[in-house]
Amino acid sequence: VQLQASGGGLVQPGGSLRLSCAASGFNPDFYAVAWFRQAPGKERERVSCLKGSDGTTYYADSVKDRFTTSRDNAKRTIYLQMNSLKSEDTAVYYCAAGAGNGCRYGIHGMDHWGKGTQVTVSS
């Protein structure tokens, strides 16, 4: 199982960015795939979690209505579209995967992690 996150960068407040998570070695249709982020000095926080079996997606309150997770089954890629970005969204973003019901268990529901991609929101 491998996960590769990409798409991070520097963006101004109010801007948008789309992160990608390329999955290999497993079929995301049968896994929970989540986005986490970690800012300096803070704990890793789950941003969203997509339940592979039915596409149900859960979002943290801090990103609800701004961030959207989607997937492209053919490309085995999960996306995180981030709109109306704020300075407090600055963090390293990680994608992770776990068993089908992994969304229930937060960080403990994830078994596989990709390397992070840095997102910096600053003017």
Salt bridges, closest charged atoms under 4 A:
ASP29 OD1 - ARG71 NH1 3.73
GLU45 OE1 - ARG37 NE 2.81
ASP54 OD2 - LYS51 NZ 3.85
ASP61 OD1 - LYS64 NZ 3.11
ASP89 OD1 - ARG37 NH1 2.85
ASP89 OD2 - ARG66 NH1 2.78
